[in-house]
Amino acid sequence: MGKERTKVNEGRQRQRYNREFKLEAVRLLELGQKPAAQLALELGIRRNLLYKWQKDLHGKADQAFRGQGRK
């Protein structure tokens, strides 16, 4: 009953980041030496992802970033 949906980027894989990368990104964000937008651009990630990682880390620090991730 509606339009068929097709994926825009079928071959694209979801990017994963390891725990060390996330911890370092949050540390740099909290240093405040650069705006979050500039930091995200330099790291090659979205700005809102930095804030999500920060929230995850401060919410449950011992359980944050438990996934496998890619180096």
N, C-alpha and C positions, 0 to 999 in steps of 0.2 A: 504494500500500500504506500508507498512514498518513494523517494529517490533512493537509488542504490548508493551506498557510500563506498568510496575507494580511498585507500591510504595515499597520502601525498608523497611520503618518502618511505616506500616499502623496504628498501635496503638499508635504511638508517638504523643503527643500533643505539640504545640508550647508553649515555655516558655514565661511567661509574668512577668514583673517587675513593681512594683509600683513607683510612683513619688519620694518618699523619698529615695528609694534604688538607683535610678538613680542619684539623686542630690548628695547623699553621695559618690557614686562611682566617679562622676566627681570631687567632692571636693578633694577626696583622690588622684586622678590622677594629679590635678593641684598643690597639695602640693609638688609633686616631690620627696617624700621620698623613693619611690619604683619605679622600672621600670614598665611600663605599662603591660608588659607580666606577671610579678610576681603578680601584683595587680589583673589582670584578672583571673589568676589561683586561687588565694585565694578567689575571689568572685564567681568563678564558671561560668564565662562568657568568651566570645571571646574578644581578645584584640581590634579588629577593632570595636566592639560594644561600647567600652569605648570612642573611638575617635568619633564615630557617635553621641553618646549622648552629648559629649562635643560640637560638631559642632551645634547640634540642640539647645542646651541651649544658646549658644552665638549668634546664628542666630536670634532667636525669643524667647527671654527669657520668655515673658509673655504667650506665646502659647506652650512652650515646655512641653512635657510629659502630655498631657491632657487626655490620655486614662485611662481605668479602672485599668488595672494591677492587679496582684495577690500579696498578702502579703507573 
